[in-house]
Amino acid sequence: MIIGNLHHLCYGARMSTLSIIATPIGNLEDITLRALKALATADIILCEDTRVTKKLLDRHGIKKQTLSYHAHSKLSRVWEIVDYLKKGRNLALVSDAGTPGISDPGSELVKKIRQELENEIRTGKVKIETIPGPSALTSALSVAGVPCADFTFLGFLPHKKGRETLFKEISQSVRTVVFYESPHRIVKTLESLEEHLNGNTDDASPQIVTICRELTKIFEEVVQGTAKEVKNYFEEHPDKVRGEFVVIVSG
């Protein structure tokens, strides 16, 4: 009888896993074998946008149930996800592109899961694992050729409140500063950088701005120079003000 109970405890209870999976930022072939295996074996895939994730799954022949989780998801969706983990389901969390949690609502979900399932995680009934891969942040730094032994990452800058204060801080930073920007605000951002950076550097050592655009895609492009030079480039080539931008400011 005792042996039977032990057998039940060892083999009857199923550990659930939440896999945080990095997905391609452009080229759909930029995904690891481990990520594909985790997606193929997950019970449910949590997606920022199910339509975007479906393109990736179709490309690799993976057919799985998907569930949306994004910045506007209701709290009830969080409890639904927590309940799945309590029941022993294996979940995969992906964003539209890159690593979930990096300037992404996935970080809030992981935080809530860690709070609600603290005991289950501590006792090994629930596991949260990372499956690393593409990131626009590290991809941009790898091709920029700027000092990055240490750097400051700001994610997406605020639209209004505190924006100018951040530009002032960027201009005074001794570290390389990296942030994301949208095509709707990139020219305005470069104008602000020109205003702030020019006032804090001399001709001998100007701060350099690097713009990485459409990383890993067909029209991948890196533009580098002073804030004024880079701004002028995009003003002269309005057709290139498209896609997602990574902005790097370095000394």
C-alpha positions as protocol buffer text, in pm:
chain_id: "A"
residue {
  index: 1
  type: MET
  ca { x: 0 y: 0 z: 0 }
}
residue {
  index: 2
  type: ILE
  ca { x: 279 y: 239 z: 89 }
}
residue {
  index: 3
  type: ILE
  ca { x: 466 y: 151 z: -229 }
}
residue {
  index: 4
  type: GLY
  ca { x: 151 y: 214 z: -432 }
}
residue {
  index: 5
  type: ASN
  ca { x: 109 y: 559 z: -279 }
}
residue {
  index: 6
  type: LEU
  ca { x: 471 y: 644 z: -347 }
}
residue {
  index: 7
  type: HIS
  ca { x: 428 y: 532 z: -706 }
}
residue {
  index: 8
  type: HIS
  ca { x: 126 y: 758 z: -739 }
}
residue {
  index: 9
  type: LEU
  ca { x: 314 y: 1055 z: -599 }
}
residue {
  index: 10
  type: CYS
  ca { x: 610 y: 1002 z: -830 }
}
residue {
  index: 11
  type: TYR
  ca { x: 426 y: 928 z: -1151 }
}
residue {
  index: 12
  type: GLY
  ca { x: 70 y: 1050 z: -1108 }
}
residue {
  index: 13
  type: ALA
  ca { x: 146 y: 1423 z: -1064 }
}
residue {
  index: 14
  type: ARG
  ca { x: 266 y: 1602 z: -1376 }
}
residue {
  index: 15
  type: MET
  ca { x: 505 y: 1894 z: -1358 }
}
residue {
  index: 16
  type: SER
  ca { x: 402 y: 2185 z: -1576 }
}
residue {
  index: 17
  type: THR
  ca { x: 644 y: 2410 z: -1762 }
}
residue {
  index: 18
  type: LEU
  ca { x: 618 y: 2764 z: -1889 }
}
residue {
  index: 19
  type: SER
  ca { x: 875 y: 2808 z: -2166 }
}
residue {
  index: 20
  type: ILE
  ca { x: 973 y: 3166 z: -2249 }
}
residue {
  index: 21
  type: ILE
  ca { x: 1069 y: 3132 z: -2615 }
}
residue {
  index: 22
  type: ALA
  ca { x: 1255 y: 3386 z: -2829 }
}
residue {
  index: 23
  type: THR
  ca { x: 1123 y: 3400 z: -3186 }
}
residue {
  index: 24
  type: PRO
  ca { x: 1262 y: 3557 z: -3506 }
}
residue {
  index: 25
  type: ILE
  ca { x: 1272 y: 3936 z: -3534 }
}
residue {
  index: 26
  type: GLY
  ca { x: 1239 y: 3912 z: -3911 }
}
residue {
  index: 27
  type: ASN
  ca { x: 1385 y: 3611 z: -4090 }
}
residue {
  index: 28
  type: LEU
  ca { x: 1168 y: 3313 z: -3995 }
}
residue {
  index: 29
  type: GLU
  ca { x: 1469 y: 3080 z: -4014 }
}
residue {
  index: 30
  type: ASP
  ca { x: 1629 y: 3253 z: -3714 }
}
residue {
  index: 31
  type: ILE
  ca { x: 1493 y: 3011 z: -3456 }
}
residue {
  index: 32
  type: THR
  ca { x: 1673 y: 2746 z: -3255 }
}
residue {
  index: 33
  type: LEU
  ca { x: 1610 y: 2371 z: -3270 }
}
residue {
  index: 34
  type: ARG
  ca { x: 1525 y: 2380 z: -2900 }
}
residue {
  index: 35
  type: ALA
  ca { x: 1265 y: 2654 z: -2957 }
}
residue {
  index: 36
  type: LEU
  ca { x: 1099 y: 2453 z: -3236 }
}
residue {
  index: 37
  type: LYS
  ca { x: 1088 y: 2143 z: -3014 }
}
residue {
  index: 38
  type: ALA
  ca { x: 933 y: 2340 z: -2726 }
}
residue {
  index: 39
  type: LEU
  ca { x: 670 y: 2490 z: -2954 }
}
residue {
  index: 40
  type: ALA
  ca { x: 588 y: 2150 z: -3102 }
}
residue {
  index: 41
  type: THR
  ca { x: 549 y: 1984 z: -2761 }
}
residue {
  index: 42
  type: ALA
  ca { x: 363 y: 2264 z: -2579 }
}
residue {
  index: 43
  type: ASP
  ca { x: -3 y: 2210 z: -2495 }
}
residue {
  index: 44
  type: ILE
  ca { x: -83 y: 2577 z: -2558 }
}
residue {
  index: 45
  type: ILE
  ca { x: 117 y: 2862 z: -2712 }
}
residue {
  index: 46
  type: LEU
  ca { x: 56 y: 3206 z: -2561 }
}
residue {
  index: 47
  type: CYS
  ca { x: 91 y: 3472 z: -2832 }
}
residue {
  index: 48
  type: GLU
  ca { x: 104 y: 3849 z: -2845 }
}
residue {
  index: 49
  type: ASP
  ca { x: -82 y: 3822 z: -3178 }
}
residue {
  index: 50
  type: THR
  ca { x: -204 y: 3476 z: -3283 }
}
residue {
  index: 51
  type: ARG
  ca { x: -198 y: 3576 z: -3651 }
}
residue {
  index: 52
  type: VAL
  ca { x: 170 y: 3667 z: -3639 }
}
residue {
  index: 53
  type: THR
  ca { x: 263 y: 3349 z: -3452 }
}
residue {
  index: 54
  type: LYS
  ca { x: 62 y: 3136 z: -3695 }
}
residue {
  index: 55
  type: LYS
  ca { x: 293 y: 3245 z: -3978 }
}
residue {
  index: 56
  type: LEU
  ca { x: 592 y: 3115 z: -3782 }
}
residue {
  index: 57
  type: LEU
  ca { x: 418 y: 2791 z: -3688 }
}
residue {
  index: 58
  type: ASP
  ca { x: 302 y: 2731 z: -4046 }
}
residue {
  index: 59
  type: ARG
  ca { x: 655 y: 2794 z: -4175 }
}
residue {
  index: 60
  type: HIS
  ca { x: 784 y: 2512 z: -3955 }
}
residue {
  index: 61
  type: GLY
  ca { x: 486 y: 2279 z: -3984 }
}
residue {
  index: 62
  type: ILE
  ca { x: 370 y: 2313 z: -3623 }
}
residue {
  index: 63
  type: LYS
  ca { x: 0 y: 2284 z: -3543 }
}
residue {
  index: 64
  type: LYS
  ca { x: -85 y: 2380 z: -3185 }
}
residue {
  index: 65
  type: GLN
  ca { x: -358 y: 2552 z: -2989 }
}
residue {
  index: 66
  type: THR
  ca { x: -282 y: 2923 z: -2948 }
}
residue {
  index: 67
  type: LEU
  ca { x: -411 y: 3170 z: -2692 }
}
residue {
  index: 68
  type: SER
  ca { x: -368 y: 3547 z: -2706 }
}
residue {
  index: 69
  type: TYR
  ca { x: -189 y: 3733 z: -2429 }
}
residue {
  index: 70
  type: HIS
  ca { x: -93 y: 4096 z: -2486 }
}
residue {
  index: 71
  type: ALA
  ca { x: -72 y: 4435 z: -2316 }
}
residue {
  index: 72
  type: HIS
  ca { x: -451 y: 4477 z: -2317 }
}
residue {
  index: 73
  type: SER
  ca { x: -541 y: 4129 z: -2193 }
}
residue {
  index: 74
  type: LYS
  ca { x: -784 y: 4121 z: -1902 }
}
residue {
  index: 75
  type: LEU
  ca { x: -684 y: 3988 z: -1561 }
}
residue {
  index: 76
  type: SER
  ca { x: -913 y: 3691 z: -1621 }
}
residue {
  index: 77
  type: ARG
  ca { x: -674 y: 3572 z: -1892 }
}
residue {
  index: 78
  type: VAL
  ca { x: -392 y: 3566 z: -1637 }
}
residue {
  index: 79
  type: TRP
  ca { x: -599 y: 3349 z: -1401 }
}
residue {
  index: 80
  type: GLU
  ca { x: -680 y: 3122 z: -1695 }
}
residue {
  index: 81
  type: ILE
  ca { x: -309 y: 3078 z: -1767 }
}
residue {
  index: 82
  type: VAL
  ca { x: -231 y: 3018 z: -1399 }
}
residue {
  index: 83
  type: ASP
  ca { x: -504 y: 2754 z: -1388 }
}
residue {
  index: 84
  type: TYR
  ca { x: -356 y: 2575 z: -1690 }
}
residue {
  index: 85
  type: LEU
  ca { x: -21 y: 2553 z: -1510 }
}
residue {
  index: 86
  type: LYS
  ca { x: -188 y: 2425 z: -1192 }
}
residue {
  index: 87
  type: LYS
  ca { x: -345 y: 2147 z: -1400 }
}
residue {
  index: 88
  type: GLY
  ca { x: -7 y: 2035 z: -1536 }
}
residue {
  index: 89
  type: ARG
  ca { x: -28 y: 2186 z: -1883 }
}
residue {
  index: 90
  type: ASN
  ca { x: 291 y: 2287 z: -2065 }
}
residue {
  index: 91
  type: LEU
  ca { x: 274 y: 2641 z: -2200 }
}
residue {
  index: 92
  type: ALA
  ca { x: 496 y: 2834 z: -2438 }
}
residue {
  index: 93
  type: LEU
  ca { x: 509 y: 3214 z: -2428 }
}
residue {
  index: 94
  type: VAL
  ca { x: 615 y: 3403 z: -2741 }
}
residue {
  index: 95
  type: SER
  ca { x: 600 y: 3764 z: -2857 }
}
residue {
  index: 96
  type: ASP
  ca { x: 549 y: 3885 z: -3212 }
}
residue {
  index: 97
  type: ALA
  ca { x: 927 y: 3912 z: -3251 }
}
residue {
  index: 98
  type: GLY
  ca { x: 1230 y: 3866 z: -3030 }
}
residue {
  index: 99
  type: THR
  ca { x: 1251 y: 3771 z: -2664 }
}
residue {
  index: 100
  type: PRO
  ca { x: 933 y: 3790 z: -2451 }
}
residue {
  index: 101
  type: GLY
  ca { x: 962 y: 4024 z: -2156 }
}
residue {
  index: 102
  type: ILE
  ca { x: 1202 y: 4268 z: -2325 }
}
residue {
  index: 103
  type: SER
  ca { x: 986 y: 4580 z: -2378 }
}
residue {
  index: 104
  type: ASP
  ca { x: 700 y: 4334 z: -2393 }
}
residue {
  index: 105
  type: PRO
  ca { x: 390 y: 4255 z: -2179 }
}
residue {
  index: 106
  type: GLY
  ca { x: 522 y: 3904 z: -2116 }
}
residue {
  index: 107
  type: SER
  ca { x: 729 y: 4036 z: -1825 }
}
residue {
  index: 108
  type: GLU
  ca { x: 412 y: 4126 z: -1634 }
}
residue {
  index: 109
  type: LEU
  ca { x: 266 y: 3780 z: -1695 }
}
residue {
  index: 110
  type: VAL
  ca { x: 578 y: 3605 z: -1566 }
}
residue {
  index: 111
  type: LYS
  ca { x: 576 y: 3832 z: -1261 }
}
residue {
  index: 112
  type: LYS
  ca { x: 215 y: 3740 z: -1179 }
}
residue {
  index: 113
  type: ILE
  ca { x: 279 y: 3368 z: -1232 }
}
residue {
  index: 114
  type: ARG
  ca { x: 577 y: 3380 z: -998 }
}
residue {
  index: 115
  type: GLN
  ca { x: 361 y: 3552 z: -737 }
}
residue {
  index: 116
  type: GLU
  ca { x: 58 y: 3326 z: -768 }
}
residue {
  index: 117
  type: LEU
  ca { x: 249 y: 2997 z: -801 }
}
residue {
  index: 118
  type: GLU
  ca { x: 535 y: 3071 z: -565 }
}
residue {
  index: 119
  type: ASN
  ca { x: 492 y: 2747 z: -369 }
}
residue {
  index: 120
  type: GLU
  ca { x: 450 y: 2534 z: -682 }
}
residue {
  index: 121
  type: ILE
  ca { x: 767 y: 2680 z: -831 }
}
residue {
  index: 122
  type: ARG
  ca { x: 964 y: 2631 z: -511 }
}
residue {
  index: 123
  type: THR
  ca { x: 856 y: 2267 z: -480 }
}
residue {
  index: 124
  type: GLY
  ca { x: 922 y: 2189 z: -847 }
}
residue {
  index: 125
  type: LYS
  ca { x: 560 y: 2140 z: -955 }
}
residue {
  index: 126
  type: VAL
  ca { x: 586 y: 2435 z: -1193 }
}
residue {
  index: 127
  type: LYS
  ca { x: 896 y: 2529 z: -1389 }
}
residue {
  index: 128
  type: ILE
  ca { x: 965 y: 2853 z: -1574 }
}
residue {
  index: 129
  type: GLU
  ca { x: 1243 y: 2811 z: -1830 }
}
residue {
  index: 130
  type: THR
  ca { x: 1409 y: 3038 z: -2083 }
}
residue {
  index: 131
  type: ILE
  ca { x: 1472 y: 2929 z: -2440 }
}
residue {
  index: 132
  type: PRO
  ca { x: 1697 y: 3208 z: -2569 }
}
residue {
  index: 133
  type: GLY
  ca { x: 1733 y: 3332 z: -2922 }
}
residue {
  index: 134
  type: PRO
  ca { x: 1685 y: 3649 z: -3131 }
}
residue {
  index: 135
  type: SER
  ca { x: 1676 y: 3993 z: -2974 }
}
residue {
  index: 136
  type: ALA
  ca { x: 1675 y: 4323 z: -3162 }
}
residue {
  index: 137
  type: LEU
  ca { x: 1883 y: 4473 z: -2879 }
}
residue {
  index: 138
  type: THR
  ca { x: 2179 y: 4235 z: -2903 }
}
residue {
  index: 139
  type: SER
  ca { x: 2149 y: 4203 z: -3281 }
}
residue {
  index: 140
  type: ALA
  ca { x: 2185 y: 4580 z: -3321 }
}
residue {
  index: 141
  type: LEU
  ca { x: 2481 y: 4604 z: -3086 }
}
residue {
  index: 142
  type: SER
  ca { x: 2657 y: 4320 z: -3268 }
}
residue {
  index: 143
  type: VAL
  ca { x: 2667 y: 4511 z: -3598 }
}
residue {
  index: 144
  type: ALA
  ca { x: 2705 y: 4868 z: -3467 }
}
residue {
  index: 145
  type: GLY
  ca { x: 3073 y: 4850 z: -3375 }
}
residue {
  index: 146
  type: VAL
  ca { x: 3029 y: 5067 z: -3067 }
}
residue {
  index: 147
  type: PRO
  ca { x: 3146 y: 5023 z: -2704 }
}
residue {
  index: 148
  type: CYS
  ca { x: 2905 y: 4780 z: -2537 }
}
residue {
  index: 149
  type: ALA
  ca { x: 3092 y: 4618 z: -2249 }
}
residue {
  index: 150
  type: ASP
  ca { x: 2827 y: 4797 z: -2048 }
}
residue {
  index: 151
  type: PHE
  ca { x: 2527 y: 4989 z: -2179 }
}
residue {
  index: 152
  type: THR
  ca { x: 2190 y: 5131 z: -2079 }
}
residue {
  index: 153
  type: PHE
  ca { x: 1875 y: 4997 z: -2241 }
}
residue {
  index: 154
  type: LEU
  ca { x: 1565 y: 5217 z: -2228 }
}
residue {
  index: 155
  type: GLY
  ca { x: 1315 y: 5010 z: -2427 }
}
residue {
  index: 156
  type: PHE
  ca { x: 1057 y: 5232 z: -2600 }
}
residue {
  index: 157
  type: LEU
  ca { x: 1078 y: 5596 z: -2492 }
}
residue {
  index: 158
  type: PRO
  ca { x: 761 y: 5756 z: -2350 }
}
residue {
  index: 159
  type: HIS
  ca { x: 551 y: 5940 z: -2607 }
}
residue {
  index: 160
  type: LYS
  ca { x: 525 y: 6265 z: -2414 }
}
residue {
  index: 161
  type: LYS
  ca { x: 582 y: 6287 z: -2039 }
}
residue {
  index: 162
  type: GLY
  ca { x: 950 y: 6271 z: -1947 }
}
residue {
  index: 163
  type: ARG
  ca { x: 1067 y: 6234 z: -2306 }
}
residue {
  index: 164
  type: GLU
  ca { x: 1283 y: 6547 z: -2321 }
}
residue {
  index: 165
  type: THR
  ca { x: 1431 y: 6469 z: -1980 }
}
residue {
  index: 166
  type: LEU
  ca { x: 1544 y: 6133 z: -2114 }
}
residue {
  index: 167
  type: PHE
  ca { x: 1714 y: 6294 z: -2414 }
}
residue {
  index: 168
  type: LYS
  ca { x: 1907 y: 6517 z: -2175 }
}
residue {
  index: 169
  type: GLU
  ca { x: 2013 y: 6211 z: -1973 }
}
residue {
  index: 170
  type: ILE
  ca { x: 2116 y: 6029 z: -2290 }
}
residue {
  index: 171
  type: SER
  ca { x: 2336 y: 6322 z: -2393 }
}
residue {
  index: 172
  type: GLN
  ca { x: 2514 y: 6312 z: -2056 }
}
residue {
  index: 173
  type: SER
  ca { x: 2555 y: 5934 z: -2033 }
}
residue {
  index: 174
  type: VAL
  ca { x: 2908 y: 5789 z: -2020 }
}
residue {
  index: 175
  type: ARG
  ca { x: 2767 y: 5454 z: -2131 }
}
residue {
  index: 176
  type: THR
  ca { x: 2628 y: 5352 z: -2467 }
}
residue {
  index: 177
  type: VAL
  ca { x: 2250 y: 5401 z: -2465 }
}
residue {
  index: 178
  type: VAL
  ca { x: 2010 y: 5182 z: -2665 }
}
residue {
  index: 179
  type: PHE
  ca { x: 1638 y: 5225 z: -2721 }
}
residue {
  index: 180
  type: TYR
  ca { x: 1361 y: 5128 z: -2962 }
}
residue {
  index: 181
  type: GLU
  ca { x: 1168 y: 5369 z: -3180 }
}
residue {
  index: 182
  type: SER
  ca { x: 876 y: 5353 z: -3421 }
}
residue {
  index: 183
  type: PRO
  ca { x: 876 y: 5489 z: -3779 }
}
residue {
  index: 184
  type: HIS
  ca { x: 619 y: 5751 z: -3675 }
}
residue {
  index: 185
  type: ARG
  ca { x: 859 y: 5917 z: -3430 }
}
residue {
  index: 186
  type: ILE
  ca { x: 1209 y: 5839 z: -3559 }
}
residue {
  index: 187
  type: VAL
  ca { x: 1267 y: 6172 z: -3737 }
}
residue {
  index: 188
  type: LYS
  ca { x: 1135 y: 6366 z: -3437 }
}
residue {
  index: 189
  type: THR
  ca { x: 1364 y: 6160 z: -3215 }
}
residue {
  index: 190
  type: LEU
  ca { x: 1665 y: 6241 z: -3432 }
}
residue {
  index: 191
  type: GLU
  ca { x: 1576 y: 6610 z: -3414 }
}
residue {
  index: 192
  type: SER
  ca { x: 1576 y: 6589 z: -3034 }
}
residue {
  index: 193
  type: LEU
  ca { x: 1906 y: 6399 z: -3033 }
}
residue {
  index: 194
  type: GLU
  ca { x: 2062 y: 6663 z: -3260 }
}
residue {
  index: 195
  type: GLU
  ca { x: 1948 y: 6937 z: -3025 }
}
residue {
  index: 196
  type: HIS
  ca { x: 2077 y: 6771 z: -2709 }
}
residue {
  index: 197
  type: LEU
  ca { x: 2390 y: 6594 z: -2832 }
}
residue {
  index: 198
  type: ASN
  ca { x: 2538 y: 6890 z: -3019 }
}
residue {
  index: 199
  type: GLY
  ca { x: 2531 y: 7095 z: -2703 }
}
residue {
  index: 200
  type: ASN
  ca { x: 2734 y: 6842 z: -2505 }
}
residue {
  index: 201
  type: THR
  ca { x: 3012 y: 6737 z: -2740 }
}
residue {
  index: 202
  type: ASP
  ca { x: 3297 y: 6904 z: -2925 }
}
residue {
  index: 203
  type: ASP
  ca { x: 3415 y: 6847 z: -3281 }
}
residue {
  index: 204
  type: ALA
  ca { x: 3699 y: 6619 z: -3168 }
}
residue {
  index: 205
  type: SER
  ca { x: 3477 y: 6356 z: -3008 }
}
residue {
  index: 206
  type: PRO
  ca { x: 3112 y: 6386 z: -3111 }
}
residue {
  index: 207
  type: GLN
  ca { x: 2861 y: 6135 z: -2985 }
}
residue {
  index: 208
  type: ILE
  ca { x: 2771 y: 5887 z: -3256 }
}
residue {
  index: 209
  type: VAL
  ca { x: 2417 y: 5779 z: -3342 }
}
residue {
  index: 210
  type: THR
  ca { x: 2360 y: 5438 z: -3499 }
}
residue {
  index: 211
  type: ILE
  ca { x: 2025 y: 5343 z: -3645 }
}
residue {
  index: 212
  type: CYS
  ca { x: 1958 y: 4975 z: -3713 }
}
residue {
  index: 213
  type: ARG
  ca { x: 1648 y: 4925 z: -3925 }
}
residue {
  index: 214
  type: GLU
  ca { x: 1462 y: 4612 z: -4040 }
}
residue {
  index: 215
  type: LEU
  ca { x: 1716 y: 4379 z: -3877 }
}
residue {
  index: 216
  type: THR
  ca { x: 1740 y: 4031 z: -4039 }
}
residue {
  index: 217
  type: LYS
  ca { x: 1489 y: 4132 z: -4308 }
}
residue {
  index: 218
  type: ILE
  ca { x: 1549 y: 4191 z: -4680 }
}
residue {
  index: 219
  type: PHE
  ca { x: 1598 y: 4566 z: -4637 }
}
residue {
  index: 220
  type: GLU
  ca { x: 1819 y: 4550 z: -4326 }
}
residue {
  index: 221
  type: GLU
  ca { x: 2014 y: 4873 z: -4293 }
}
residue {
  index: 222
  type: VAL
  ca { x: 2259 y: 5035 z: -4051 }
}
residue {
  index: 223
  type: VAL
  ca { x: 2307 y: 5413 z: -4067 }
}
residue {
  index: 224
  type: GLN
  ca { x: 2575 y: 5573 z: -3851 }
}
residue {
  index: 225
  type: GLY
  ca { x: 2703 y: 5926 z: -3796 }
}
residue {
  index: 226
  type: THR
  ca { x: 2632 y: 6237 z: -3592 }
}
residue {
  index: 227
  type: ALA
  ca { x: 2270 y: 6300 z: -3499 }
}
residue {
  index: 228
  type: LYS
  ca { x: 2251 y: 6566 z: -3770 }
}
residue {
  index: 229
  type: GLU
  ca { x: 2399 y: 6339 z: -4038 }
}
residue {
  index: 230
  type: VAL
  ca { x: 2163 y: 6054 z: -3957 }
}
residue {
  index: 231
  type: LYS
  ca { x: 1862 y: 6287 z: -3939 }
}
residue {
  index: 232
  type: ASN
  ca { x: 1951 y: 6437 z: -4276 }
}
residue {
  index: 233
  type: TYR
  ca { x: 1982 y: 6088 z: -4426 }
}
residue {
  index: 234
  type: PHE
  ca { x: 1628 y: 5991 z: -4329 }
}
residue {
  index: 235
  type: GLU
  ca { x: 1486 y: 6327 z: -4430 }
}
residue {
  index: 236
  type: GLU
  ca { x: 1644 y: 6278 z: -4773 }
}
residue {
  index: 237
  type: HIS
  ca { x: 1519 y: 5918 z: -4794 }
}
residue {
  index: 238
  type: PRO
  ca { x: 1161 y: 5923 z: -4657 }
}
residue {
  index: 239
  type: ASP
  ca { x: 1098 y: 5584 z: -4821 }
}
residue {
  index: 240
  type: LYS
  ca { x: 1333 y: 5434 z: -4561 }
}
residue {
  index: 241
  type: VAL
  ca { x: 1132 y: 5560 z: -4265 }
}
residue {
  index: 242
  type: ARG
  ca { x: 965 y: 5220 z: -4229 }
}
residue {
  index: 243
  type: GLY
  ca { x: 984 y: 4918 z: -4002 }
}
residue {
  index: 244
  type: GLU
  ca { x: 1118 y: 4898 z: -3649 }
}
residue {
  index: 245
  type: PHE
  ca { x: 1422 y: 5101 z: -3540 }
}
residue {
  index: 246
  type: VAL
  ca { x: 1692 y: 5037 z: -3282 }
}
residue {
  index: 247
  type: VAL
  ca { x: 1869 y: 5360 z: -3185 }
}
residue {
  index: 248
  type: ILE
  ca { x: 2218 y: 5351 z: -3033 }
}
residue {
  index: 249
  type: VAL
  ca { x: 2396 y: 5656 z: -2892 }
}
residue {
  index: 250
  type: SER
  ca { x: 2764 y: 5610 z: -2811 }
}
residue {
  index: 251
  type: GLY
  ca { x: 3065 y: 5825 z: -2723 }
}
